[in-house]
Amino acid sequence: MTTLTWSHACSVGVRAMDDQHGILMDTLNELRTAVVSGQGREQLSELLDRLIEFTRMHYCGEERLLEENGFPGLAQHRAAHQRLLAQMLEAAHRLQYGEGVEMGSLLELLRDGYVEHTEGSDQEYGPWLNERGVY
């Protein structure tokens, strides 16, 4: 997995969400560094758990913001969050119990999911919220 770097494509135009996306990116990069440097299963599991916890918090806040502002694509957005989180939880469970997680594949899955979500579906709500005075 290549290191994630912030770009204009990542910005949704809502400061709180952009800040949280940056933290998610940094945490993914930290997990990548741990894998590349050969950290053990326990350390990787802790990092993945931290990523999951922050992801949950971020998704909750994002969904609440979208709901409060009547975003019409909320149901689809929430479903995408649930799918991504389920993949992360499954990988964390397998890693914790030593069920053979291929970390390179997991990192690619997490990276691709992050990029596709922030540069794809998250871009749909930025203008919607901006039109309602949320920046």
C-alpha positions as CSV (number, residue, x, y, z in Angstrom):
1,M,0.0,0.0,0.0
2,T,1.3,3.4,-0.9
3,T,1.2,6.2,1.7
4,L,-1.9,8.3,1.5
5,T,-1.3,12.0,1.1
6,W,-3.9,14.8,1.4
7,S,-5.1,16.3,-1.8
8,H,-7.9,18.6,-2.9
9,A,-9.8,15.5,-4.1
10,C,-10.1,14.5,-0.4
11,S,-11.7,17.7,0.7
12,V,-15.5,17.8,1.1
13,G,-15.6,21.4,2.1
14,V,-16.8,20.8,5.6
15,R,-14.0,21.5,8.1
16,A,-14.9,19.0,10.7
17,M,-15.3,16.2,8.2
18,D,-12.0,17.2,6.4
19,D,-10.2,17.2,9.7
20,Q,-11.5,13.7,10.6
21,H,-10.6,12.4,7.1
22,G,-7.1,13.6,7.7
23,I,-6.9,11.7,11.0
24,L,-8.2,8.6,9.3
25,M,-5.6,9.0,6.6
26,D,-2.8,9.4,9.2
27,T,-4.0,6.3,11.1
28,L,-4.1,4.3,7.9
29,N,-0.5,5.5,7.2
30,E,0.5,4.5,10.7
31,L,-0.9,1.0,10.2
32,R,0.9,0.7,6.9
33,T,4.2,1.8,8.5
34,A,3.7,-0.8,11.3
35,V,3.1,-3.6,8.7
36,V,6.2,-2.5,6.6
37,S,8.4,-2.4,9.7
38,G,7.4,-5.9,10.7
39,Q,5.4,-5.1,13.9
40,G,3.8,-8.1,15.6
41,R,0.2,-9.1,15.5
42,E,-0.6,-7.5,18.9
43,Q,0.6,-4.0,17.7
44,L,-1.2,-4.3,14.4
45,S,-4.3,-5.4,16.2
46,E,-4.2,-2.4,18.5
47,L,-3.7,0.0,15.5
48,L,-6.6,-1.6,13.6
49,D,-8.8,-1.3,16.7
50,R,-7.9,2.4,17.0
51,L,-8.7,2.8,13.3
52,I,-12.1,1.1,13.8
53,E,-13.0,3.1,16.8
54,F,-12.2,6.4,15.1
55,T,-14.0,5.3,12.0
56,R,-17.1,4.5,14.0
57,M,-17.0,7.9,15.7
58,H,-16.5,9.6,12.3
59,Y,-19.3,7.8,10.6
60,C,-21.7,8.5,13.5
61,G,-20.9,12.2,13.3
62,E,-21.1,12.4,9.6
63,E,-24.4,10.6,9.5
64,R,-25.8,12.8,12.2
65,L,-24.7,15.9,10.3
66,L,-26.3,14.6,7.1
67,E,-29.5,13.6,8.9
68,E,-29.8,17.0,10.6
69,N,-29.5,18.7,7.2
70,G,-31.9,16.4,5.3
71,F,-29.3,14.9,2.9
72,P,-31.3,12.8,0.4
73,G,-28.6,10.2,0.0
74,L,-28.3,9.4,3.7
75,A,-29.6,5.8,3.4
76,Q,-27.1,4.9,0.7
77,H,-24.3,6.7,2.5
78,R,-25.1,4.9,5.8
79,A,-25.2,1.5,3.9
80,A,-21.7,2.2,2.5
81,H,-20.4,3.0,6.0
82,Q,-21.9,-0.3,7.3
83,R,-20.2,-2.3,4.5
84,L,-16.8,-0.7,5.1
85,L,-17.0,-1.1,8.9
86,A,-18.1,-4.7,8.6
87,Q,-15.0,-5.4,6.4
88,M,-12.8,-3.8,9.0
89,L,-14.4,-5.6,11.9
90,E,-14.0,-9.0,10.2
91,A,-10.3,-8.3,9.5
92,A,-9.8,-7.2,13.1
93,H,-11.4,-10.4,14.4
94,R,-9.3,-12.5,12.2
95,L,-6.1,-10.7,13.1
96,Q,-6.9,-10.9,16.8
97,Y,-7.5,-14.6,16.7
98,G,-4.6,-15.4,14.4
99,E,-6.8,-16.6,11.5
100,G,-4.3,-15.6,8.8
101,V,-4.9,-12.1,7.7
102,E,-2.8,-11.1,4.7
103,M,-1.9,-7.6,5.8
104,G,-0.9,-6.4,2.4
105,S,-4.4,-7.2,1.0
106,L,-6.0,-5.8,4.1
107,L,-4.1,-2.5,3.7
108,E,-5.1,-2.3,0.1
109,L,-8.8,-2.9,1.0
110,L,-8.7,-0.2,3.6
111,R,-6.9,2.3,1.4
112,D,-9.1,1.7,-1.5
113,G,-12.2,1.9,0.6
114,Y,-11.0,5.2,2.2
115,V,-10.1,6.7,-1.2
116,E,-13.3,5.6,-3.0
117,H,-15.4,6.9,-0.1
118,T,-13.8,10.2,0.5
119,E,-13.1,11.0,-3.1
120,G,-16.5,9.5,-4.2
121,S,-19.6,9.4,-2.2
122,D,-18.4,11.9,0.4
123,Q,-18.0,14.5,-2.4
124,E,-21.8,14.4,-2.9
125,Y,-22.6,15.8,0.5
126,G,-20.1,18.7,0.7
127,P,-22.0,21.0,-1.7
128,W,-25.3,20.0,-0.2
129,L,-24.1,21.0,3.3
130,N,-22.4,24.1,2.0
131,E,-25.6,25.3,0.4
132,R,-27.1,25.0,3.9
133,G,-24.4,27.1,5.5
134,V,-22.3,24.2,6.9
135,Y,-18.6,24.6,6.2
